[in-house]
């Protein structure tokens, strides 16, 4: 695989899933941007010749970052511990509690992920040249931003789904039907097109969706389809 694929492979499904859950709970810690920030510092060091493009200096730069990262992780862990104790004493639940397990998992994984990025960078350096090393870093930055965008998209969609569930509950619409409608639309290769066809009652081959919507009255169908348009709005053109 190429450098970009190797970097993407570092951010496995479990890590991304936890990052999405963390964002949904509104936790302020953003692991991808934290990694990006540390790498931007390294880019600046290379650009300004603070670090020379040699194996020794690059590895020393990584070692120095690890020392600061270890300090940061200790700080984060202590902050989490104190916040948790504070909540227990107050006897109240905050949004913080809902994401604590995911945050602890991500904090635990950070050292391993940074090390794997270091190793990947070193393994792809063919020539110890400033421009070549910087090119790898720019690709790394692009991949990190793309991963963050994907995490935001998934978190945003899930938040919209939760909003729709709340609407359904408030209006006393059968939630089981709504879940089935969402499942059918999600499996479609083109959810927006399916929603548009359902709105004009041109179901064609999507008979399963037709049967589900037939169980709702006209107002309920309109509300559910409007809600689905919000859920899948990123795909709507």
FENJO-V411128 format. One record per helix or strand of 2 or more residues. SS is the DSSP state (helix for helix, strand for strand). FROM is the first residue (numbers start at 0). TO is the last residue. If there is no record, write none. Layout:
SS;FROM;TO
SS;FROM;TO
//
This chain:
helix;2;9
helix;12;23
helix;30;46
helix;54;89
helix;94;97
helix;99;123
helix;129;169
helix;174;186
helix;190;198
helix;206;212
helix;217;230
helix;232;234
//
